[in-house]
Amino acid sequence: MRHLIYLAVLAGCLAGALWLEPVLRVGVLRQWRRLLLTVVPIVLVFGGWDVAAIAARHWSYDPGQITGVRLPGRLPLEELLFFVVVPICSVLGYEAVRVSLRRRRSRRDQEAA
């Protein structure tokens, strides 16, 4: 089971953030093109960085903590998913704060009027 820990952590992060979409209606997933424009550069830059570090033997992964599925450049699947999941969770969190502050300001303005 140890080989699934990385995936479990990523799934937990995603589950912890995805509820913001339907509950607070942040609209991140509806704007999937904008989300792609955010995530793709991160995947390319940091994925490329990891592949280069792996090739230079500056970076490695504990085989006991990953599934063993390797992508081109010997990049573990979990690492690619990390570069997708963490930005999505970050954007969801950021937008949730924006929506909450906007609603709070709106309520305060209505009370003041």
C-alpha angles and dihedrals in degrees: 000000000000089000089065097053095095091051091046092053091050091048090050092051091050093046090048091055105032094070087069090070099064098027100047095021093225093167097221097131093045088059093055094153091059090046090052090051087056099044103039097063090048092051092048098045100040095034089053090047091053093047090051091047091049092049090050090047092238092119135038141163130232103251089210092063101047132063093243094241104137127192126206110304089032090276110159115239090236091059092054089048089050089058089052102039100045096053091046091051090047094051091047090051093046093049091046090057091047093050092046093049092046091052092046091051091047092052091047091050091049091050091049093051 
